[in-house]
Amino acid sequence: MVTIGAVTFDCEDAATLAAFWAAALDWGVAPGATEEIAMVGGPNRPAGAPSLLFLRVPEAKQAKNRNHLDLHTEDLDAEVSRLVGLGASVVHEKFEWGVHWKTLADPEGNEFCVVEDQPPAAT
């Protein structure tokens, strides 16, 4: 049996990108972060959630991510505005399959989605 220990991002500056994601998730950057390697987790990370690991690589991002994080929120516009204030940029907005979300890019261009949670159906 295996578990996910970390979701790893290749990047240009590990400490800077870790600081963005720590602020975005309200987690923390582990002590000792450098341009080469940084870890995000800390006491605010939900139990069982993997850490985020950032590793410096020599090549720049070339194309669309093959995998990405989906962040869920009850207030899509407010959350997107907050993330843009931290350094993200909006890529596009979608309404598909009964779901509303916006795809953003972090400061190094890694895409992620912010998904609007639907209120529970009235019974």
C-alpha atoms as a printed R data frame, in Angstrom:
    type eleno elety resid chain resno       x      y       z
1   ATOM     1    CA   MET     A     1   0.000  0.000   0.000
2   ATOM     2    CA   VAL     A     2   1.201  3.534  -0.727
3   ATOM     3    CA   THR     A     3   0.122  7.006   0.307
4   ATOM     4    CA   ILE     A     4   0.783 10.382  -1.301
5   ATOM     5    CA   GLY     A     5   3.529 12.089   0.670
6   ATOM     6    CA   ALA     A     6   3.888 15.218  -1.448
7   ATOM     7    CA   VAL     A     7   2.729 16.797  -4.666
8   ATOM     8    CA   THR     A     8   5.901 18.041  -6.375
9   ATOM     9    CA   PHE     A     9   6.282 21.117  -8.569
10  ATOM    10    CA   ASP     A    10   9.285 21.731 -10.810
11  ATOM    11    CA   CYS     A    11  10.070 25.436 -10.701
12  ATOM    12    CA   GLU     A    12  12.619 28.205 -11.168
13  ATOM    13    CA   ASP     A    13  12.639 29.512  -7.570
14  ATOM    14    CA   ALA     A    14  11.424 27.031  -4.960
15  ATOM    15    CA   ALA     A    15  11.251 29.435  -2.003
16  ATOM    16    CA   THR     A    16   9.294 32.088  -3.915
17  ATOM    17    CA   LEU     A    17   6.789 29.619  -5.344
18  ATOM    18    CA   ALA     A    18   6.407 27.905  -1.964
19  ATOM    19    CA   ALA     A    19   5.615 31.290  -0.398
20  ATOM    20    CA   PHE     A    20   2.810 31.816  -2.956
21  ATOM    21    CA   TRP     A    21   1.254 28.392  -2.280
22  ATOM    22    CA   ALA     A    22   1.644 28.720   1.499
23  ATOM    23    CA   ALA     A    23  -0.274 32.015   1.366
24  ATOM    24    CA   ALA     A    24  -2.853 30.607  -1.054
25  ATOM    25    CA   LEU     A    25  -3.611 27.636   1.206
26  ATOM    26    CA   ASP     A    26  -2.912 29.322   4.566
27  ATOM    27    CA   TRP     A    27  -0.387 26.610   5.327
28  ATOM    28    CA   GLY     A    28   3.278 27.276   6.063
29  ATOM    29    CA   VAL     A    29   6.693 27.031   4.447
30  ATOM    30    CA   ALA     A    30   8.986 24.599   6.257
31  ATOM    31    CA   PRO     A    31  12.165 26.093   7.719
32  ATOM    32    CA   GLY     A    32  15.217 26.022   5.473
33  ATOM    33    CA   ALA     A    33  13.491 26.892   2.178
34  ATOM    34    CA   THR     A    34  15.923 27.926  -0.580
35  ATOM    35    CA   GLU     A    35  15.769 28.671  -4.304
36  ATOM    36    CA   GLU     A    36  16.624 24.983  -4.796
37  ATOM    37    CA   ILE     A    37  14.087 23.233  -2.547
38  ATOM    38    CA   ALA     A    38  11.126 24.181  -0.363
39  ATOM    39    CA   MET     A    39   8.258 22.332   1.325
40  ATOM    40    CA   VAL     A    40   4.781 23.631   2.170
41  ATOM    41    CA   GLY     A    41   2.709 22.037   4.913
42  ATOM    42    CA   GLY     A    42   2.617 23.092   8.521
43  ATOM    43    CA   PRO     A    43   0.005 22.997  11.274
44  ATOM    44    CA   ASN     A    44  -2.832 24.403   9.129
45  ATOM    45    CA   ARG     A    45  -2.517 21.580   6.574
46  ATOM    46    CA   PRO     A    46  -5.564 19.297   6.906
47  ATOM    47    CA   ALA     A    47  -4.858 15.869   8.369
48  ATOM    48    CA   GLY     A    48  -4.001 13.440   5.605
49  ATOM    49    CA   ALA     A    49  -3.347 16.142   2.974
50  ATOM    50    CA   PRO     A    50  -0.011 15.756   1.190
51  ATOM    51    CA   SER     A    51   2.690 18.399   1.494
52  ATOM    52    CA   LEU     A    52   3.657 20.459  -1.531
53  ATOM    53    CA   LEU     A    53   7.295 20.107  -2.564
54  ATOM    54    CA   PHE     A    54   9.031 22.635  -4.828
55  ATOM    55    CA   LEU     A    55  12.240 21.679  -6.641
56  ATOM    56    CA   ARG     A    56  14.340 23.936  -8.841
57  ATOM    57    CA   VAL     A    57  14.911 22.611 -12.367
58  ATOM    58    CA   PRO     A    58  16.971 24.148 -15.186
59  ATOM    59    CA   GLU     A    59  14.228 24.200 -17.826
60  ATOM    60    CA   ALA     A    60  11.218 26.546 -17.938
61  ATOM    61    CA   LYS     A    61   7.627 25.358 -18.118
62  ATOM    62    CA   GLN     A    62   6.824 24.589 -21.756
63  ATOM    63    CA   ALA     A    63   3.181 23.512 -22.081
64  ATOM    64    CA   LYS     A    64  -0.113 22.939 -20.277
65  ATOM    65    CA   ASN     A    65   0.113 20.887 -17.080
66  ATOM    66    CA   ARG     A    66  -0.898 17.246 -17.385
67  ATOM    67    CA   ASN     A    67  -2.137 17.341 -13.785
68  ATOM    68    CA   HIS     A    68  -3.144 20.177 -11.496
69  ATOM    69    CA   LEU     A    69  -4.708 21.050  -8.157
70  ATOM    70    CA   ASP     A    70  -8.417 21.847  -7.800
71  ATOM    71    CA   LEU     A    71  -9.145 24.264  -4.952
72  ATOM    72    CA   HIS     A    72 -12.776 24.458  -3.783
73  ATOM    73    CA   THR     A    73 -14.513 27.546  -2.431
74  ATOM    74    CA   GLU     A    74 -17.994 28.836  -1.649
75  ATOM    75    CA   ASP     A    75 -17.168 32.306  -3.097
76  ATOM    76    CA   LEU     A    76 -15.423 31.882  -6.438
77  ATOM    77    CA   ASP     A    77 -14.994 35.559  -7.311
78  ATOM    78    CA   ALA     A    78 -13.660 36.543  -3.889
79  ATOM    79    CA   GLU     A    79 -11.199 33.640  -3.805
80  ATOM    80    CA   VAL     A    80  -9.959 34.283  -7.340
81  ATOM    81    CA   SER     A    81  -9.491 37.954  -6.475
82  ATOM    82    CA   ARG     A    82  -7.472 36.992  -3.374
83  ATOM    83    CA   LEU     A    83  -5.268 34.599  -5.349
84  ATOM    84    CA   VAL     A    84  -4.679 37.164  -8.104
85  ATOM    85    CA   GLY     A    85  -3.609 39.574  -5.346
86  ATOM    86    CA   LEU     A    86  -1.019 36.983  -4.270
87  ATOM    87    CA   GLY     A    87   0.415 36.780  -7.796
88  ATOM    88    CA   ALA     A    88  -1.785 34.319  -9.717
89  ATOM    89    CA   SER     A    89  -3.306 35.161 -13.099
90  ATOM    90    CA   VAL     A    90  -6.645 34.090 -14.581
91  ATOM    91    CA   VAL     A    91  -6.348 31.789 -17.602
92  ATOM    92    CA   HIS     A    92 -10.036 31.179 -18.335
93  ATOM    93    CA   GLU     A    93 -13.491 30.597 -16.850
94  ATOM    94    CA   LYS     A    94 -15.659 27.538 -17.491
95  ATOM    95    CA   PHE     A    95 -19.229 26.392 -16.893
96  ATOM    96    CA   GLU     A    96 -19.301 22.709 -17.804
97  ATOM    97    CA   TRP     A    97 -20.938 19.557 -16.452
98  ATOM    98    CA   GLY     A    98 -22.958 21.680 -14.031
99  ATOM    99    CA   VAL     A    99 -19.769 23.065 -12.478
100 ATOM   100    CA   HIS     A   100 -18.424 26.637 -12.463
101 ATOM   101    CA   TRP     A   101 -14.666 27.138 -12.167
102 ATOM   102    CA   LYS     A   102 -11.807 29.397 -13.160
103 ATOM   103    CA   THR     A   103  -8.397 28.164 -14.208
104 ATOM   104    CA   LEU     A   104  -5.537 30.252 -12.848
105 ATOM   105    CA   ALA     A   105  -1.763 30.133 -13.189
106 ATOM   106    CA   ASP     A   106   0.603 30.530 -10.242
107 ATOM   107    CA   PRO     A   107   3.507 33.008 -10.556
108 ATOM   108    CA   GLU     A   108   5.557 30.467 -12.576
109 ATOM   109    CA   GLY     A   109   2.690 29.490 -14.888
110 ATOM   110    CA   ASN     A   110   1.513 26.227 -13.270
111 ATOM   111    CA   GLU     A   111  -2.225 25.933 -13.856
112 ATOM   112    CA   PHE     A   112  -4.715 25.177 -11.104
113 ATOM   113    CA   CYS     A   113  -8.494 25.449 -10.849
114 ATOM   114    CA   VAL     A   114 -10.676 27.240  -8.353
115 ATOM   115    CA   VAL     A   115 -14.047 25.481  -8.246
116 ATOM   116    CA   GLU     A   116 -17.233 26.987  -6.862
117 ATOM   117    CA   ASP     A   117 -18.877 24.623  -4.414
118 ATOM   118    CA   GLN     A   118 -22.582 24.221  -5.021
119 ATOM   119    CA   PRO     A   119 -24.905 24.731  -2.072
120 ATOM   120    CA   PRO     A   120 -26.602 21.503  -0.974
121 ATOM   121    CA   ALA     A   121 -29.891 20.813  -2.735
122 ATOM   122    CA   ALA     A   122 -32.989 21.595  -0.686
123 ATOM   123    CA   THR     A   123 -34.876 18.512   0.398
